[in-house]
Amino acid sequence: MTQQNPIVKQLVDANDKILTMNEVAEMLGITTSGVRKRIMRGTLPSHKQGRKRYVLMSELVSDIRKST
């Protein structure tokens, strides 16, 4: 049996892509510190697993659509 990523177990949609801070920064064209600042301000949705933060692709897309 394969071991599943712990954050995937918590998701409603297991097919949703989990993005790291680096991936989000690259997609938005900003630095990783810029991503962290947006998360701390509450303008970017994220989830915390241990010491790492993740952003779900569906939430990122939804957030971008709301801001345009």
DODO-410871 format. One record per residue: residue number from 1; residue in three letters; x, y, z of N, C-alpha, C in turn. Coordinates in steps of 0.02 Angstrom, whole numbers. Example, Ala and Ser with C-alpha at 12.3 -4.5 7.8 and 13.67 -1.06 7.14 Angstrom:
2
+-----+-----+--------+--------+--------+--------+--------+--------+--------+--------+--------+
|   i |  aa |    n_u |    n_v |    n_w |   ca_u |   ca_v |   ca_w |    c_u |    c_v |    c_w |
+-----+-----+--------+--------+--------+--------+--------+--------+--------+--------+--------+
|   1 | ALA |    660 |   -284 |    390 |    615 |   -225 |    390 |    660 |   -165 |    390 |
|   2 | SER |    642 |   -112 |    354 |    684 |    -53 |    357 |    645 |      2 |    394 |
+-----+-----+--------+--------+--------+--------+--------+--------+--------+--------+--------+
//
This chain:
68
+-----+-----+--------+--------+--------+--------+--------+--------+--------+--------+--------+
|   i |  aa |    n_u |    n_v |    n_w |   ca_u |   ca_v |   ca_w |    c_u |    c_v |    c_w |
+-----+-----+--------+--------+--------+--------+--------+--------+--------+--------+--------+
|   1 | MET |     43 |    -59 |      0 |      0 |      0 |      0 |     45 |     62 |      0 |
|   2 | THR |     29 |    111 |    -42 |     69 |    172 |    -45 |     48 |    220 |     10 |
|   3 | GLN |     97 |    257 |     36 |     82 |    304 |     89 |     63 |    371 |     57 |
|   4 | GLN |      9 |    400 |     81 |    -18 |    461 |     53 |      9 |    521 |     91 |
|   5 | ASN |     22 |    576 |     57 |     43 |    638 |     87 |     -9 |    658 |    140 |
|   6 | PRO |     12 |    676 |    202 |    -35 |    691 |    255 |    -83 |    748 |    238 |
|   7 | ILE |    -61 |    798 |    201 |   -106 |    853 |    185 |   -161 |    831 |    137 |
|   8 | VAL |   -147 |    782 |     95 |   -197 |    758 |     48 |   -255 |    726 |     85 |
|   9 | LYS |   -242 |    694 |    141 |   -295 |    662 |    180 |   -346 |    712 |    205 |
|  10 | GLN |   -327 |    775 |    214 |   -370 |    826 |    241 |   -412 |    861 |    188 |
|  11 | LEU |   -397 |    850 |    126 |   -430 |    886 |     71 |   -498 |    857 |     56 |
|  12 | VAL |   -542 |    900 |     34 |   -607 |    877 |     11 |   -599 |    845 |    -57 |
|  13 | ASP |   -560 |    877 |   -100 |   -548 |    851 |   -167 |   -475 |    828 |   -171 |
|  14 | ALA |   -464 |    763 |   -168 |   -396 |    736 |   -168 |   -360 |    748 |   -235 |
|  15 | ASN |   -396 |    768 |   -287 |   -365 |    782 |   -352 |   -338 |    853 |   -357 |
|  16 | ASP |   -353 |    894 |   -307 |   -330 |    964 |   -308 |   -254 |    965 |   -301 |
|  17 | LYS |   -222 |   1010 |   -338 |   -149 |   1014 |   -337 |   -127 |   1055 |   -277 |
|  18 | ILE |    -77 |   1030 |   -242 |    -48 |   1064 |   -184 |     14 |   1101 |   -209 |
|  19 | LEU |     15 |   1166 |   -196 |     71 |   1209 |   -219 |    114 |   1230 |   -160 |
|  20 | THR |    180 |   1230 |   -171 |    226 |   1256 |   -121 |    231 |   1331 |   -128 |
|  21 | MET |    265 |   1363 |    -80 |    275 |   1436 |    -84 |    313 |   1455 |   -147 |
|  22 | ASN |    363 |   1415 |   -165 |    402 |   1429 |   -225 |    358 |   1425 |   -288 |
|  23 | GLU |    315 |   1376 |   -292 |    272 |   1369 |   -350 |    222 |   1427 |   -355 |
|  24 | VAL |    195 |   1447 |   -298 |    148 |   1503 |   -297 |    183 |   1567 |   -318 |
|  25 | ALA |    243 |   1578 |   -292 |    282 |   1638 |   -309 |    296 |   1640 |   -384 |
|  26 | GLU |    315 |   1584 |   -412 |    329 |   1581 |   -483 |    267 |   1595 |   -525 |
|  27 | MET |    210 |   1567 |   -504 |    148 |   1577 |   -541 |    125 |   1650 |   -538 |
|  28 | LEU |    134 |   1682 |   -480 |    111 |   1751 |   -472 |    163 |   1802 |   -494 |
|  29 | GLY |    224 |   1780 |   -506 |    277 |   1826 |   -527 |    302 |   1870 |   -471 |
|  30 | ILE |    301 |   1843 |   -409 |    326 |   1880 |   -351 |    375 |   1836 |   -314 |
|  31 | THR |    406 |   1863 |   -262 |    454 |   1825 |   -222 |    417 |   1782 |   -171 |
|  32 | THR |    453 |   1734 |   -142 |    423 |   1692 |    -90 |    407 |   1734 |    -28 |
|  33 | SER |    447 |   1785 |    -14 |    430 |   1828 |     43 |    367 |   1868 |     29 |
|  34 | GLY |    355 |   1884 |    -34 |    292 |   1917 |    -53 |    232 |   1872 |    -42 |
|  35 | VAL |    242 |   1807 |    -57 |    189 |   1758 |    -46 |    174 |   1754 |     29 |
|  36 | ARG |    227 |   1748 |     69 |    218 |   1744 |    142 |    183 |   1805 |    170 |
|  37 | LYS |    201 |   1864 |    145 |    169 |   1926 |    169 |     94 |   1925 |    153 |
|  38 | ARG |     76 |   1903 |     94 |      5 |   1899 |     75 |    -32 |   1849 |    118 |
|  39 | ILE |      1 |   1794 |    135 |    -31 |   1744 |    179 |    -41 |   1773 |    248 |
|  40 | MET |     10 |   1806 |    275 |      4 |   1835 |    342 |    -48 |   1891 |    345 |
|  41 | ARG |    -56 |   1928 |    291 |   -108 |   1980 |    287 |   -177 |   1951 |    277 |
|  42 | GLY |   -180 |   1888 |    257 |   -245 |   1855 |    246 |   -272 |   1866 |    176 |
|  43 | THR |   -230 |   1891 |    131 |   -254 |   1902 |     63 |   -242 |   1842 |     17 |
|  44 | LEU |   -207 |   1792 |     43 |   -194 |   1731 |      4 |   -209 |   1671 |     49 |
|  45 | PRO |   -255 |   1627 |     28 |   -273 |   1570 |     70 |   -217 |   1518 |     72 |
|  46 | SER |   -207 |   1489 |    131 |   -155 |   1436 |    137 |   -174 |   1388 |    193 |
|  47 | HIS |   -137 |   1333 |    195 |   -147 |   1282 |    246 |    -78 |   1265 |    274 |
|  48 | LYS |    -77 |   1248 |    338 |    -13 |   1233 |    370 |    -12 |   1159 |    390 |
|  49 | GLN |     42 |   1126 |    371 |     53 |   1056 |    391 |    122 |   1054 |    422 |
|  50 | GLY |    124 |   1047 |    488 |    189 |   1050 |    522 |    217 |   1120 |    517 |
|  51 | ARG |    278 |   1127 |    492 |    308 |   1193 |    484 |    300 |   1220 |    413 |
|  52 | LYS |    270 |   1182 |    369 |    264 |   1203 |    299 |    194 |   1229 |    284 |
|  53 | ARG |    192 |   1277 |    239 |    128 |   1304 |    216 |    117 |   1282 |    144 |
|  54 | TYR |     54 |   1271 |    128 |     35 |   1250 |     61 |    -24 |   1292 |     38 |
|  55 | VAL |    -29 |   1298 |    -27 |    -86 |   1332 |    -58 |   -118 |   1283 |   -106 |
|  56 | LEU |   -183 |   1277 |   -103 |   -218 |   1233 |   -150 |   -231 |   1271 |   -214 |
|  57 | MET |   -220 |   1238 |   -270 |   -229 |   1269 |   -336 |   -299 |   1298 |   -344 |
|  58 | SER |   -349 |   1260 |   -323 |   -419 |   1283 |   -331 |   -432 |   1346 |   -291 |
|  59 | GLU |   -403 |   1351 |   -231 |   -412 |   1411 |   -190 |   -374 |   1471 |   -219 |
|  60 | LEU |   -315 |   1458 |   -247 |   -277 |   1512 |   -279 |   -314 |   1540 |   -339 |
|  61 | VAL |   -340 |   1496 |   -381 |   -378 |   1517 |   -440 |   -440 |   1555 |   -419 |
|  62 | SER |   -476 |   1530 |   -369 |   -536 |   1564 |   -344 |   -519 |   1633 |   -317 |
|  63 | ASP |   -463 |   1638 |   -280 |   -443 |   1702 |   -252 |   -424 |   1752 |   -307 |
|  64 | ILE |   -391 |   1728 |   -359 |   -373 |   1772 |   -415 |   -435 |   1796 |   -451 |
|  65 | ARG |   -483 |   1751 |   -461 |   -545 |   1770 |   -495 |   -585 |   1822 |   -455 |
|  66 | LYS |   -584 |   1817 |   -389 |   -619 |   1865 |   -346 |   -588 |   1935 |   -350 |
|  67 | SER |   -521 |   1937 |   -357 |   -487 |   2001 |   -356 |   -488 |   2037 |   -423 |
|  68 | THR |   -512 |   2005 |   -476 |   -513 |   2038 |   -541 |   -581 |   2067 |   -556 |
+-----+-----+--------+--------+--------+--------+--------+--------+--------+--------+--------+
//
